[in-house]
């Protein structure tokens, strides 16, 4: 399941999640974003229970996109908790990536 994030619910749904969170920052007019959408859906199914997969429309939610300095889309971000410091860490993946490449990145941190 892919969750929709907004400026209003980002803190609760992404930053306070017990699971690692994978966020797809996208926009309706973005061709590469439409290309990566089925990959994001497949990752949501495959990592169900291990990873919370979300989408955030950067045009409708400029506050969060700005806070994470999203300058190019699609940008996907993996938000995890550092086991030593217990602080949230974010890793950005900019541009279209095939599913196998995304899984290879995700598997390093999950």
Secondary structure as GFF3:
##gff-version 3
##sequence-region A 1 110
A	DSSP	beta_strand	2	5	.	.	.	ID=ss1
A	DSSP	alpha_helix	10	10	.	.	.	ID=ss2
A	DSSP	pi_helix	11	15	.	.	.	ID=ss3
A	DSSP	beta_strand	20	26	.	.	.	ID=ss4
A	DSSP	alpha_helix	31	46	.	.	.	ID=ss5
A	DSSP	beta_strand	51	57	.	.	.	ID=ss6
A	DSSP	alpha_helix	62	67	.	.	.	ID=ss7
A	DSSP	beta_strand	75	81	.	.	.	ID=ss8
A	DSSP	beta_strand	88	94	.	.	.	ID=ss9
A	DSSP	alpha_helix	99	107	.	.	.	ID=ss10
###
